[in-house]
């Protein structure tokens, strides 16, 4: 079956502009995670969604970052007023249940470059 | 807070050599899970293995083997008879049991280069 998909695969934007990154999880997966991979910080957790529960936003680096998940499926990560330090690969993962024992399946990522 | 340390940053070996990738973790949870992921040059993270904190039995899968020792908080990964296709960045990760604790905490990764 289809894996996790993300769009766009690459995004180049100018400093100060807003961007939206999209994630389509595996059908039926209730848990969805966003991570960021950057040279300086490695792989770091951003936000977690489980069904209709309030998301865990503890990893979001600033209030310029927000995310939503509509209908328990597709998720959009929005970065407002982008800064050069936001340049990174943004990875989405989904899991069938909200347990550490369940494998997280990762998408191919969106490479964001802020000029 | 959870922490994963991969002290090795880059390893270079010649094909057919054995190589061990080290991983040390910190957690206050009694139930937790440990993972290894591979990230080849294509960029996608590939799941390799998951162990839970109650199962210290070592595991072997083909040329791959994993050694989990709670006494030293380590979860090391050995590739036997390495091949060029093993060249990638390898991440060790840790998660809690459920809910928001299921998020992964990653180490910095180890870049493995296997030369022909």
Interface residues (C-beta under 8 A of the other chain):
Chain A: X31 X33 X35 X42 X43 X44 X45 X48 X50 X56 X58 X59 X89 X91 X93 X95 X98 X99 X100 X101 X102 X103 X104 X105 X106 X107 X108 X109
Chain B: X31 X32 X33 X37 X43 X44 X45 X47 X50 X52 X91 X93 X95 X96 X97 X98 X99 X100 X101 X102 X103 X104 X105 X106 X107 X108 X109
